[in-house]
Amino acid sequence: MEADEELDPLWEDIDWAIGQLFFMGWDGAEVTPQIRTLIEDHHLGAILLTTKNLKSAQDTARLVQELQTIAHKAGHPVPLLIALDQENGGVNSLFDEDYICQFPSAMGVAATGSLELAYEVANATAKEVSAVGVNMIMGPVLDVLTNARYQPLGVRATGDDPQEVSQYGIAAMNGYKEAGLTTCGKHFPSYGNLDFLGSSLDMPIITETLEQLSLSALVPFRNAIREGLDAMMVGGCAIANAGMNVMHACLSNQVVDELLRNDLGFNGVTISECLEMEALSHDIGVRGGTVMAVEAGCDIVLLCRSFVVQLEAISGLKLGIENDMISRERIDISLRRVLKLKSKCTSWNEALNPPGISQLTTLHPSHLELSTKAYDSSITIMRDKGHLLPLSNTLYAEDELLLLTPLVKPLPASAATKTLTEGAKPVPNEHDKWIHRSSIMSGEGVFRELGRSLARQRHGKLLHTSYTAHGVRPVHENLINRAAAIIIVTADANRNLYQNGFTKHVAMMCSMLSSGGKKKSLIVVSVSSPYDFAMDKSIGTYVCTFDFTETAMRALVRALFGEFVPQGTLPGTLRKSRRVQKSRQHWLVENWNPERDSRGLQALIRAIEKASPPGQQSILSGSTPLSFELPHLSSNSDTLSESHYVVRNSSTQALFGFCSTYTFTSSGSPTSTGILASIFVEPSKRSLSIGHSLHQRALRHLLSNPSIQTLQLGLGHPSIYLGIPMSDLSEGARLKRWFGAHGWDILSPRLLYTLSLRALRTWSPPEGLLPTIQRVSFGFDLIHGIDNAGSVLEHVAANSPPEVLALYNLALSEPKSCGVLRAKSPIDGSIVGSVIISRLPTVLSTYMPILLSAGETHSSSPSSSSASSFSHGPGGGIGAIIAPVIKDSRERSIVLQGLALLGIRQNKSSGCGTVVLNWVTGEERDVLLGMGFDVLGAFEEVRCAREKFNDMNLGG
């Protein structure tokens, strides 16, 4: 529904309108009089199903169909929104082993290293819940675990790297949407770094500043919004920092209207955290909280269970409207958003006729296969110092294996489904209140089944007992003495510290017994957070499964006994730090084959563009596979050559990495320059040594040419990476360290820039510039075509690198869109300076994609750099001034200004609204900034003598 579309007259009734603004649940697997009343009399528009409502898949389909039928008969113009949590891992509201498949947690999926698998798992999950009539999924989880070791979200989140969370979150979102579900990102602004100390509200607090949040926690939310996220759940946590003091995020207009809508540009449906949360309901009250949530900008208010509280919330919103605290216009804004959301995911025909068991039966075999693949791919061996795995190779038939498992609570469920529990139960701590729980099978039950599976593998030679906060007891000591190998299972040992202490105690015992001549192999398995012993090298063999569902434990057993080789990797920064923990992988590097690899390279470029930080444009934007291949000009044949390399998946043809190299020889020179012009790796495959393998292969090729005496990082033609990109200083510093570690002398780079001049129509030269240029009496003219260019090419060859000469040759071969401005000496008429000018369309844009991407408009905050907010505006094309080549003299700056001024005028007269000035040296930059140019991109070109690499091992 569009903003100006007429609403059905029925929505003029305020009771009908506000019914669409509530999201409610109830206890019980049958329709109760209370939920029927909410639908029929209060026109409730959205229902959240939890484990309390769901038995089997068939029962769920029947229940959802009954709810929709009640709404239809009650005169609802549109179907109910039916949502549930189905995050996988331990967080599934719907479980039916006959029809609903189990998949890894979000962190487990990320451990596979496959965005494609993340999409497939999400898509399969969505198809299953859609078959029973669900039309909205409460996901993806977009929280960044800034303080990963101690956060209750644990494996429900992808990890601690904002870009990785973005990539996997968006892959999951797209999988859900393709199956027809609407998506709800959570938990804005983040549950990934909650402080549980010092809160008088019994409420966790976000203490990070907005700047810190923007650089980390908000990144996945911003990226998901950009990719089309439908709805957003706003959390109920407090925020306390220098710029914001908020008691409950979902009740604050600073968070919902200002941060989420205005700053991040979200136009979808916002959903509050459940207002029945104890800290929130006790602190403010549900009636007042409902009004505050809508005032803050929430479109839908969530109330999970209590019928009395739900009625209180409805009456509170009505009272807020009657007291003019909330306008009818405000209600209609949210109503339109909700109706638009429903139009994407449901219709009465679909709502009243869910496919049910017939469709699930068809899906189940392929989904089971996908489940096995996903779990097998997620199992991660972080360390195996003693080469204890697989156990089938290290245990004798008579050896006994001991399994030690903790007593754990049921598996965690979603924060969105938290309800007030009935009956007398132990008082939970603050962490547990923020991990709302749902049990597929209790931890004890899963671990008993794990013991049985291990016993089958060992033909009964298994000992199994549990451990608790009471530590190592005599029974444990006796069993450890009997066993040849011990498996200790931990689950969130950083928060359940008794597990950490127990494991360290057993490790010490095993070490002492082994040193005394008794064989004691210790394997620690983390079945939840991988952070338990990730950095503790005293634990020599450490395996991670990311959840302890039955399916995960079956995959663990297969991995421990060598039925497959685990290939999982640790998430986020742990994935990156794993380079320290294991030997470097060597990837097969192949020669670039345009016919075979072009499509894969284009997909690789797009993946890197999508992974760019919000508000920043990828340097590869506008590039195509042709951008890396030199044009075939006769003038280039003797001086230029190229060789490119790929790391690829030969089965799927996907490229994991690409590297381009060129050799340039100056005319008449016996020596050449070898250039590494680009090297990039698929974002989800970084830190796996692909870049290292490509780099080694490229250097090996270049150094095999005895004429190459100098090696160079960065290239002006093709002009994609002029050098190490430095627009983002922190990323640039990281790249410099990487190249420095790979042998390059990074201490004396040459600075190169791409500049831009916008609003060309209103630009005028700085006062005094024109008289200064005229006083020196240089002559300026414009030439087109190769026939008139002999003297220019001689000048370029004498005063610039050979790749610039190749660029001039290309420009002169295209006289319709390119020309060369010449500056001539007033004394003898010799050429003292030149520059290429061009306008689109031009062949130069193939090899200089910045000419295309500089005109793209990017949504960004006012503080964004010019590089990220570039737009040439309506009617204004992109013009270019490229590769100024100027003889060294006292008048060098004046010559440059004269050429730039004439280039600007020429582009302006051609109707261009923006000019890009490419390949500008550091000395020239300041002169041009004084004319009104801005920096669009900064690079550091690095040059090294061949001898620098003589002693390096570049592989065979």
N, C-alpha and C positions, 0 to 999 in steps of 0.2 A: 504494500500500500504506500503510495507516494504522499508527500506532505500535503499536497493540495487536493488530494482525492477526497470526494465526498464520503462521509461516514454513513453507515446504515442508520436510519432514524432510531432504531432500537437503542443505539449507544447514547442517545440523548438522555436516557434514564440513567441517573448517576449510580444507581445500584448495579446496573448491568456494567457500566463503564469501570467501576472500581473493582468489580469481581475479577476482571482481567489482570489486575495489578497484584494479585496474590498467588502464591505458590505454596501449596500445603500438602501435608501428608497425614497419615494416621497409623495406628497400630492394628494389625490383624490381616489375615490373608483373604478375608471376605469383605464385600462392601458392607459397611456399617451404616446405621441410621445417621450418624454424624457426618460422614463424608457425603452421603446422599443429600443431606440437608444443605451442606456447603455448595454442592453443585446445583441443586434445584432452586433453593431459596436465596442463596447469596451469589449465585452465578460465577462460582469459582472457575478460573480459566486455566490453571496449571496445577499439576499434581506431581509430587516427587515420590517415587517408589523406593522403598528400602528393603533390606532383608526381612524386616518384620512383615512385609506384605507378600513376599514372593516364596512360593514353594517350588514347583517344577516349571519348566518352560510352557507346558500345556496349560497349567493352572494360570500362569501369568498372562498368556494370550487371552484366556477366557475372562480374567479379571479386567484387563484393559478394555476389551470389547464391551464388557458390561458398563464400565465407567463412561465410555464414549456414548453408549446407547442411552444412558441416563441423561447425559448432557444434550443429546440430540432430541430426545422426547421433551426435555424441559425448555426447548426453544432456543438453545445456544446457536447463534449464527455461524460460529466457527468451532471446530473440534477443540478438545482439551489438549494442552501441551502436556505430554507424558514424559517425564525425565527420570533418569536414574544414574547412579555412579557405577561405572564398569571400567575401572582404571586398569584392571588385570593385576597380576601379582597376587597379593593378598586382599585386594580391594575390589571385590565383585559383589554387587547386590543380587545378581541373578546367577545361580549355579545349578546346573543340571548335567550330571556327567554323561547322560545319554545324548544330549543335544547341544549343550553350550560348552565350548572349548575353553581351556585354561591357557592363557598366554603370559609371558613374563611381564614384570613390573616395568614402569617407564625407564628406570635405571638399567634394568636387565636388557631391555630392547636397545638402549644406547650402547650397552656393552658389546652388542653384536657388531657395532661399527657400520651398520647398514641402514641408511635412510629409506631405501626401498623396502626393507623388511619392516621398518617402523610403519610405513604406509600400509603394507599388506596386513599387518596385525591389527591396526586400527580399523581398516576396512572390513576385515573379517568380524571383528567385535561388533561393529556397527550393523552389519548385515544380520547378525544373530539377534541383537536386541530389537532391531527394526522388525524382524519377523514376528515378534510377539506384540507389536503395536507401539513400541516406544518410538518417539519422534525427536527426542532431544537427549544428548549425552552430556553429563557434567564433566567435561574435559575439552581440551587437554590441560594437564597440570603444567603451569608455566613458571613455577617458582624456581629461583636460582638458590642453591644451597650455599649461601655466602659463608656460613659457619657450619659446614656440612657435618662435622663429627657429632655435634650436639643437638641437631634439629630433629624434632619428632616426625617431620614429613618423611625423612629417610628415603627409601627407594621409590616412593611415590613420585619423587622429582627425578628429572633426568640427571642432574649433577650440579657442579659448581661453576661451569663455564657458560657465560650468558649466550655466546654464539651457538654452542652445542645444544643448549636448552631450546634456543630459537629453532634450530634446524629440525630437531626431533619433534618439537611441539607442532611445528607447521606441517611436518610430514604426517603426524597423527591427525591433525585437524583436517587435512585434505582427504585422508582415508575415511574419516567419519562422514565428511560432506558428500563424497562421491557415492556413499551408500544411502544418501538421502536424509541423514540426520542433521539437525542444527547443533552447533557447538557452543560450549560455554567455558571460556578460559578461567582459570582460577590459580591462586587466590590473590587478587589484586589488593594492595600494591606488592605484597609478597609475604609468604609465611616462611621464607628461606633463611631469615636471620633474626629470629625472635629472641628477645631477652626475657628470661623468666625470673630474673632477680630484681628486687627493689620495686615490685609493682604492688601498690596498695589496693589495686582493683582486682587482684587475682586474675589479671589479664596480661598476656605477653605484650611486649612493647617493641616497636621498631625504633631504633635509636639512630639509624643512619640518616645523614642529611639528604636533601633532595638531589644534590649533585652526585653523591655516592649511589643513591638509588638509580639515578638516570644512567650511570655508567655500568651498572650491573643488573640489579633486580628488575628494572623496568624494560630492559632491552628485549626479552622475549615477548612481553606484552605488546610493546610497540611494533615489533616485527609481525606478530600474529594479527594485529589490527590492520596492518598494511596489506596482509594477505587475505583478509576477508573474514575474520572471526565474527561470529554471529552475536554472541552474548558474553557478558563478563560477570563473574561473581566477585563482589567486593567483600573483603574479609572484615572481621569484627575486631581486629587487634587495635591496640593504641599506637599512636605515633608521637614521639617526643624528640624533637630536634630544634635547632636554632630557628628554622623557618616555619615550623608547624607544631602545634600542640593539640592533638586530636585524641579524644577518649575512645572513640569507636570509628574506624575508617568508614564503614558503610553508612554512618549517620552524619558524615561530614561533607559539606559542599566543597571544601578545599580538596578533598580526595576525589569525589565523584565528578562534580561539575568542572572544577578547575584543572586538576591533574589529569584525570582520565579523559574527559571530553575535550577540554580546550587544549591542553598541552599535547596529549597523545592523539587527538583527533578521532576518538571513538564515537561512532554514530549508531552503534547497535543497542541491544537491550542490556541494561545493568540490573543485576540481581543482588539483593542484600544477603549477607550471611544470615543464618537462622537467628531470628530475634528471641528464640526461646533459650539461647545460650545463657547460662546462669549469671555470668558476670554482667552481661548486657541487660538482661531482663530485671535483675535485682538493682542495677545501678540507675536505670532510667525508667523502666517499666515498659511493657509491650505497647500500650496505647500511645504514649509519648514517643516511643522509639519508632513506631510505624510512621507517624507524622514526620519525624525528623529524617527518616530514610527517604521518604518521597520528596521532602523539601531539599534534601542533599542532592537529588538527581536520580535516585534508584527508580527503575521502572516497575520492578516486581519485588515484592517483599516476601521473604521465605519464613514460614512457620511450620516446623516439621511434624508436630504430633498432637499437642493438647488442644482439644476442641474448645475448651473454655478460653484458652489464650487466643486461639484463632478468632473467635467471636469478638474478643476484646480488641484485637487489632483492627477488625473491620469497623467496629463502632468508633474506634479512635480516628481512623481515616475519615469517616463521615463527619465526625465532630470537627476535625481540622478544616474540612471544606466549609462546613456551616459557619465556623468562626473566622472565615476568610484567611486562614493561615496558608491554605493551598487553594489556588484558583482552579476553575474549571478548565481553563486553557492548559494549565500544567498537567491535569489528568489526561486531557486529550492528546498531549504530546506523547506521554507514555503509552496510551492506548494505541496510537498509530504505530508506534515502534513494535509493540507486542503483536498486533495484527499482521504487520509486515513479516515478522519472524514466523508466525504460524503459516502464512501463505507459502513460505519456502519449503515447509517440511510436512504439511498435512492437508488433507481434504476430507470431506465426509465419506467419500467412497473408500479412501484408504483407511480412515479411522475405524469405520464400522466393519471392515473386512481384512483384518490382519492375516498374512499368509500362514502363520502358525507353524505347526509341526511338519507339514508337508515340505515347506521350504527349508526348515532346519535339517530335515532328513537328507535333502539333496546336498546341502552345504557341508554336512558334518565330516565326510571322509577327507575332503581337501583341507578343511580347517584343522583336523587332527594332524595331518601331515605337516601343515604350517606350524602348528604348536610344537611338534617335535623338533622341527628345524630351528625355530626361534629359541627354544630352551637349550638345545645343543650348541647353538651359536653364541649363547650368552655366557655359558660356563667359562670362568676365567681362572687360569692358574697364574697368580701374580709372582710367586716364587716357588722354586723347587730346587733348592741348593743341593740337597743330597741325592737328587734324582730318584726320589722315592716312588714317583708315579711313572707308569701305571702300577698299581699294587700287584697285578698279575705277574709282573716281572721281578718283584722284590720280595714277595712273601712265599715261603715254602708251604707245601700242602699241610704240614703239621702245625704251622704257626697259627697262633690265635690272634684275632683282631679285636680290639676293644673300641666300642663306640660310647662316647660320653656326650650326653645331650642335656641342655638346660631345661628347667621347667619354665615354660613361657606362656603368656596370655594368648588368647585367640588372635588370629591375624588381624591387622589394622584395616579399618574401613575409612570411608571418606569423612572429612571434616564437615562437608555439607549435610551429612545425614545425622549429625549429633542430636540426640534426644535426651530428655531427662529420664533417667532409669528408674524403674519401679523396684520397690522392695529394699530390704536392708542389704547394702553392699559395702565393701571396704571403701573408705574415702580415697579417691584417686588424687595423685599429685598433679601439679600444674601441667606437666608434660602430657600425662594420660588424658587430661580433659581436652587436649588439642589433638588427640589421636582417637577419633571415634571408631568403634570397633564392630566388625562383622565377621563371623566365623564361617569359613568354608569347612575346615576341619581343625580341631584344636591342635596346638603345637605338639602336645604329647601324642596325639593320635598319628600325626604325620611322622613323628620321630620313631614311633613304634613300627610303622610301615617301612621306614628307612632301615631300621634294624633287621626286619624280615628280608628285605631285598639284599642287604649285605650278607646276611646269613646264607641265602641261596647261592650267592656268588662264592662263598667260602665253604660250601657244603657243611654248614652247621658250625664252623669254627669261628663263632662270633660271641663276644661278651658285650652286653649292653646294660648300662645303668645311667641314671640321670644325676645331675649335680645342682646344688642350690647355693644360696648365700651363706650356708654353713661351711663352705669351703671343702678342702680335700679331707675326706673322712677315711677311717681305716679300710672300709670296703673298697674305696678308690685305690688306695695304696696296694692292697692285695691284688686287685685286678690288673693294675699297671705292671706289677711284678710278673704276672702270668703272661701278659700279652707281648707279642713281638712288635706290633704296630698299634698306635693309638690314634683315633680320629676324635678330635674335640670339635663339637659344633657350638658356635656362638651366634647370638642374635642381638645386635645392637649393644655390644659390650662396652661401648663408650658411655652409654647411659645406664646400663645394668652392670655396674662396676664389679660386682661379684664375679661375673663371667671373665672379666679381664684378669682379676687376681687369681682365679682358679686356673686359668690357662697358663699364666706365667709360672705358677707353682708346679703344674704338671710338666711344663717345658724344662724347668730346672731339674726335676726328678729324672726325666728321660735323659738329660745331658749327663747327670752324675752316674746313672746306671750304665749308659753306653760307654762312658769313659772307664768304667770298671769291667768292661768286657761283655755286658749283656746288651743284646741288640734291642734298641728301643727307637722305632721310627715314629715321629710325631707329625701328624697332618692336621692343621687347623682349617676348618671350613666355616666361613662366615655365610650364614643363610639369610642375612638381611643387609644391613649397611656394610659396604666393603671397607669402610674406614676403621673397622675394629682393630686390625693389625696391619694396615696397609703400609705404614712407615716403620714398623717394628721388625728390624732385620733379625732379631733373635728368634723369630718364628721362621724357620727355614723353608717350610712348605706351606703355602697359604693359598687357599682356593676360595672363590666367591661364587655364590649362586644367585644373589639378589632377591630371592624370596624363598619361603619354605613351604610352598604348596606341594602336593603329591607329585605333580608333573615335574617340578623343579628337582625334587629329590630323586626321581627316577633318572633324570638326565645326569645328576651328580654321580649316581652309582655307575652308569655306563662310562662316564668320563674317568672315574677312579680306576676302573678295571680295563681301560684301554680300548673300549668299543669304538671310540672316536677320539681324535686329538682336539682338545679344547682350543678354540681360537678367539675367545672373548677377550676384550681389553677393558681396562678400568676407565670410568667416566671422567670427563673434564680434566682438571689439573693432574689427577692421578694417571690418566691416560698419557699425558705429556711426560710425567716424571718416570714413567715405566722404562724410558730409554736408559735410565741409570740402573735399573734393576735387571736388565737382560741384555744380551749381546745384540748388536745392531743387525737388523734384517737386511738381506741383500735381495733386491727385487730384479726380476728379469727386465732389462731395458732393451727395447726394440727400435729399429729405425722407423721414422715417420713414413707412413704410406698414405698419401692423400686420399686415394680411392677407398681405402679401408677405414681410415681414422678420422676423416673430416666430420662425420656426424657426431662421433664421440667427443671430439674437441669442442664442437659447438655446445654440446650438453655440459661439458666441463666448464666452459666459460660462463654459461648461464648459472651453474651451481655456485660458482665463485661470486658472481654478481649478487645472487640472492643472499649470500652469507655476509655481504658487506654490512658494516655497522650502520645503524639507522642514521639517516642524514648525511651519509657519505657515499659518494659514487665510486664504484669499482674502477680501477685503472683500465680494466679489460672491457668496460662498457663500450658497446659499438664494435668490438672486434669480431672478426669471423676467422675461420681457418685460412682464408686468403690473406689475411693481414700479416701472416708470418712468412709468406712466400714471396721472394723478390720478383719484381716484374721482369719479364724477359726483354731486355733492351740490348741491342748489339753493343752499345757503349759499356755495358756492364760485364760482358762475357769473359774478359781477361782479368778483371780486377775483383770480382765478387763471386763468392760461392757460399752455399748454405748446407747445413745438415741438422736435422731435428730428430728428437727422440721422444719415445713415449713409454710409460708403464701402463699396461692395459690388462683387462680381464678378457682373455682370449675366448671365453665361453659366451660372454654377453656383449663383447666389443666395447664395453665402457672403458673410458680412459681414467686412470687414477692420477696421472701426472703428465706434464708436457714440458719440454725444454727445447729452445731454439738457439742455434749457434750459427755464426757467419764468419767468413774470412774475407778481409778487405786488404787489397794490395795497392799501394800508390803506384801510379804509372812510372815505370823506370826504376822502381825501388826493388832491391833484392830481398827485402824483408816484408812480412805481413803482420797484420794485427788479427788475433783470434778473439772473437767476441761472444760472450754468453749474454744473449739479449733478453731472454725470459726464462723463468722456471716457476711453475706453479703446480699445486697439488689440490685434488678434490678436498673440500673442507673436512669431511668426515674421515678422511684417510691421513690427515696430517699427524706428525709425530710418530709415524710408522717407518721412517727411513726411506720413503719414496723419493723425497727431495734429495737426500744424500746419494741415492743410487743414480738418479738422473745427473746430478752434479758431477759425480765421479766419471760417468760415461762421457759427458760433454768435454771435460778436461782431457780425458784420455784421447778423444778424437782430435781436439785442437793441438795438443802437444805432439801428436804423431806427425804433424806437418813441420818439418825442420825450418821452414822459412818464417814461421811464426815466432817472433821474438818478444812480443808484447801481448798480454791478455787483458781484456777489458770487460767490465760489468756494465751493461746498459748500452743502448744504441739509439741514434737519431733517425735512422731509416732502415727497416720499419720503425716507426716512432711510437712505441707503446710504453715500454719502460726505458726512459732515458738513463736510468741508473737505479740505485736502490731508492724506492719511494720514501719520501720523508715528510709528506704532508701531515701524517699522523706521527708525531715525534716518538711516542712510546713504541709504536709498531716498527717505526724506522730503526730505532735503537736495537730492537730485538733482531731485526733482519741483519743489521750490521754485525751484531755479535755472531749470528749464524755464519755469515760469510767469513768473518774473521777466524772463526773456529775451523773453517774449511780452507784456510791458507791464504786468503786475500789480504792485502795490505790496505786496511780501511782508514788509516790515519791521515792520508792526504788526498781526499777526494776532490773532484771538480764539481762545483755546484751548477746545476742546470735547472731551468724553470720553464713552465708553460704559464703564460699570462693571458689575461682577458680584459677587454674593454667593452663595457655594456652601455646601453642607452646611447648608441652612436649618434642618433639624430640630434640629441641635445648637447653632445660633447663639443667643446671648443678648446683649442690649444691653450696651454698656460700662457699668461701674459709675458711678452718679451721673447717667446720662443721663436716666432717667425722672423723678427728682425735679426736675431742672433744667427740663424741659419743663413739668411740672405747676405749678412756681412762677410761670411767666409767665401762666398761666390762659387760654391760647388755646383756643378751641373747635374741635373737629375733627369733621367728619361726611363721610359717603360718599353721593353721589348717582348715580343711573343715569338715562339717557334725556334727550332734548333738552328735554322739557317743564319740567324743574326747573332748567334750566341758565342762565337769563338772566343772573343776576348773575355766574356763573363766566365766561361768555363775554365779558362786559363787562370783567371783571378781566384776562382773558388778552389781549383786544384792546388794552388800555391799557398792558400791561407786557411785551409780547413781539412778535416779528415776525409778519407775517400768516400765514406758513406754519405757525407753531405754533397759531394760531387754527384753521386748516384741520384740523390734527391733532386738536384737541379736538372739533371738529364731527364728525369721523369716529368718534372713540371714543364720543361720546354717541349716535351713530346705532346703536350696537350694545350695548344695555343688558345682554344676557345674558352677555357676556364682558368688558365694560369698564365702568369707573366712574371718577368723579372725586372725589378726596379734597379737601376744602376746609379751610383754616385761617381762623378768624374772629377778629377783634379782640375782646378782652374789654371794650373801651370802648364801641364802637358797633355791633359785630356785622358790620362790613364785612369783605369777603374780603381777606386779606393774603397768601394763598398757595394754590396748587393743584397737583395732580399727577394724571396719569392712571395708573390701575392696570388691569392686564389679565392674563388667563391664556389659554393656548392651548386650543382653536383660536380664532383671532381674525382678522378681516380686517386688523388692523394688521400682522400678520406678512407680508402681501403687500408692504407698503410699507416694512417694517422687517425685512428678512430676518435680521438678527442674532438675532431672537427664535427663529428656526428653527436657524440654524447654530451658535448658542452651545451648543446641547445635543449637538452631534456630538462623539464621542470621537476623539481623535487620538493615535496612537502617537508618543511623544516621550520624550526623555531627561528626567531629573529636573530638569535646569536649564532646561527649556523654560518660556516665559512662560505665564501663566495663559490668555492668549488662544489658545494653541495646544494646551492640554491639558485643555480644558473638557469636563466630563461631568456631567450631572445625576444620574447614578447610577440604579439600579433603582428604579422606582416613583415617582420624583420628576419632576414636569413642570417646564416653564419658566414662570415668572411675570415680569411686567414692571412697572416703575415708570418712567413716561415723562414727559419735558418738564416738570420743576418750574418753575413761574412764581411768583416771590415778589416782593412789593413791597420796594423799597429802604428799609430801616430798621435800627436798631441790633439788633433781634431777628431779623434775617434768617436767621442761622445756626441759631437755635433753631427757627424755623418750618420750615426745611428738614429738620432732624433729626426733628422731630415728624411731618412728612409721610412721611419715609422710614421711620420706625419703624412707623407705622400701615400703610404699604404693605407692609412686610416681614411684619407680622403677618397682614394680609389674605391675602397669597399663601401664607403658611405654613398658615393655616387651610383654604386651598383644596387642600392636598396638594402644593404645589410644593416641589421640592427645590433649586431655583436661582432667583435673581432677577436680571434684567438691568435696569440703570438707564441709560436712554438720554437723550442730549442734556443733558449736565451741563457747565456752564461751568467755567473754570479756578478761579474763586473758590470754587465749591461743591465742587470735587473733594476738597480736603484735609479738609473737614468730613466728607465721606462716607467717605473712607479711614479716618478715625478710628473709624467705626462697623463696620469690617471688610470694606468693599468692596475689590475689586481692580480695576485698570485693565484693561479688555478691549480698548479701542481708543482711540487719541489722534489728534486732527485739529486742523488750523489753518484756521479760516475766514478768508478774505481778502475785504476790501471796498475798492472803489476808486470815486472819483468819475468820472462820465462823461468829464470833461475829460481824464482820464489817457490815453484812447485816441483823442483827437481828431486827433492828428498821425500816427497809425499808418496804414500802408497795409494795408488789410484785403482787398485784391483786389476784382475787379469782380463 
